[in-house]
Amino acid sequence: LEAASIASGYALMLLAEQLLRASEDRERPPGGLVETTTSSFPSAHAAHSVVWVAIAVAVARVLPGWGARTAVVVASVALVVVVCATRVVLRVHYFSDVVAGVGLSAACFAASGIVALLVGHLRHTAQPG
């Protein structure tokens, strides 16, 4: 169920990110240090990096002990922070672009996770009949 939740959350994030990017069409910051061709808002790199947090949360559920669980999730969050920081430092995104990318992706994975929890609950409480 976790894999289906992550896959559906990722698919939802891809769709939402493309729709938002097409509707907003925000110019990138001036003086970027790398070549870019698409619009700035939201940051796709930031949005895509959140999948590592979703995977870490799923993996943490099966790891023994709080230390290992915490380490996996903290490492994934650190990865997201690094990805977001590089996008701003390279001047290819405004800070609001990366915040929006992370927020959009987190919302998609949260919605998918809620659906998975509901499905799991309904599967385990179904009355024979």
C-alpha positions as CSV (number, residue, x, y, z in Angstrom):
1,L,0.0,0.0,0.0
2,E,2.9,2.3,0.7
3,A,4.4,1.9,-2.8
4,A,1.0,2.6,-4.4
5,S,0.6,5.7,-2.2
6,I,4.1,7.0,-3.2
7,A,3.5,6.3,-6.8
8,S,0.1,8.0,-6.9
9,G,1.4,10.9,-4.9
10,Y,4.2,11.3,-7.4
11,A,1.8,11.1,-10.3
12,L,-0.4,13.7,-8.7
13,M,2.5,16.0,-8.0
14,L,3.7,15.7,-11.7
15,L,0.2,16.7,-12.9
16,A,-0.2,19.6,-10.4
17,E,3.3,20.9,-11.0
18,Q,2.8,21.0,-14.8
19,L,-0.6,22.6,-14.5
20,L,0.6,25.3,-12.1
21,R,3.7,26.0,-14.2
22,A,1.6,26.3,-17.4
23,S,-0.9,28.6,-15.7
24,E,1.7,30.9,-13.9
25,D,4.5,31.2,-16.5
26,R,6.7,33.2,-14.1
27,E,10.0,34.6,-15.4
28,R,13.2,33.3,-13.8
29,P,15.5,35.6,-11.7
30,P,18.0,37.6,-13.7
31,G,21.6,36.5,-13.9
32,G,21.1,32.8,-13.4
33,L,24.3,30.8,-13.3
34,V,23.0,27.9,-15.4
35,E,21.0,27.9,-18.6
36,T,17.2,27.4,-18.1
37,T,14.3,27.4,-20.6
38,T,11.1,26.8,-18.7
39,S,9.2,29.0,-16.3
40,S,10.3,29.5,-12.8
41,F,7.2,28.8,-10.7
42,P,7.0,26.3,-9.0
43,S,10.4,24.7,-8.8
44,A,10.2,21.3,-10.3
45,H,13.5,20.3,-8.6
46,A,12.2,21.2,-5.2
47,A,8.9,19.4,-5.9
48,H,10.6,16.2,-7.1
49,S,13.0,16.1,-4.2
50,V,10.1,15.7,-1.8
51,V,9.6,12.1,-3.0
52,W,12.7,11.2,-1.0
53,V,10.9,12.3,2.2
54,A,7.9,10.2,1.2
55,I,10.2,7.2,0.6
56,A,12.0,7.8,3.9
57,V,8.8,7.9,5.9
58,A,7.7,4.6,4.3
59,V,11.1,3.0,5.0
60,A,11.2,4.4,8.5
61,R,8.1,2.4,9.4
62,V,10.0,-0.9,9.1
63,L,13.3,0.1,10.6
64,P,14.0,-0.9,14.2
65,G,14.4,1.8,16.8
66,W,13.8,5.5,16.9
67,G,17.4,6.4,16.0
68,A,17.4,4.7,12.7
69,R,13.9,6.0,11.8
70,T,14.9,9.5,12.7
71,A,18.2,9.4,10.8
72,V,16.5,8.3,7.6
73,V,13.8,11.0,7.7
74,V,16.3,13.7,8.8
75,A,18.6,12.8,6.0
76,S,15.8,13.0,3.4
77,V,14.7,16.4,4.7
78,A,18.3,17.6,4.5
79,L,18.5,16.5,0.9
80,V,15.4,18.5,0.1
81,V,16.9,21.6,1.9
82,V,20.1,21.2,-0.2
83,V,18.2,20.9,-3.5
84,C,16.2,23.9,-2.7
85,A,19.2,26.0,-1.6
86,T,21.1,25.2,-4.7
87,R,18.2,26.4,-6.9
88,V,18.2,29.7,-5.1
89,V,22.0,30.0,-5.0
90,L,22.2,29.3,-8.7
91,R,19.7,32.1,-9.2
92,V,17.4,29.9,-11.3
93,H,14.5,30.2,-8.8
94,Y,13.2,32.7,-6.3
95,F,12.8,31.5,-2.7
96,S,9.0,31.5,-3.2
97,D,9.4,29.1,-6.2
98,V,11.1,26.4,-4.1
99,V,8.7,26.9,-1.2
100,A,5.8,26.5,-3.6
101,G,7.4,23.4,-5.1
102,V,7.9,21.8,-1.8
103,G,4.5,22.7,-0.5
104,L,2.7,21.5,-3.7
105,S,4.6,18.2,-3.5
106,A,4.0,17.7,0.2
107,A,0.3,18.4,-0.3
108,C,0.1,15.8,-3.1
109,F,1.9,13.1,-1.1
110,A,-0.2,14.0,2.0
111,A,-3.4,13.6,0.0
112,S,-2.2,10.3,-1.4
113,G,-1.2,9.1,2.1
114,I,-4.6,10.0,3.5
115,V,-6.3,8.0,0.8
116,A,-4.0,5.1,1.5
117,L,-4.8,5.3,5.3
118,L,-8.5,5.3,4.5
119,V,-8.2,2.3,2.2
120,G,-6.1,0.4,4.7
121,H,-8.6,1.2,7.4
122,L,-11.6,0.1,5.3
123,R,-9.8,-3.1,4.2
124,H,-9.2,-4.1,7.8
125,T,-12.6,-3.2,9.2
126,A,-14.8,-4.6,6.3
127,Q,-17.6,-6.8,7.6
128,P,-17.9,-10.2,5.9
129,G,-21.0,-10.5,4.1
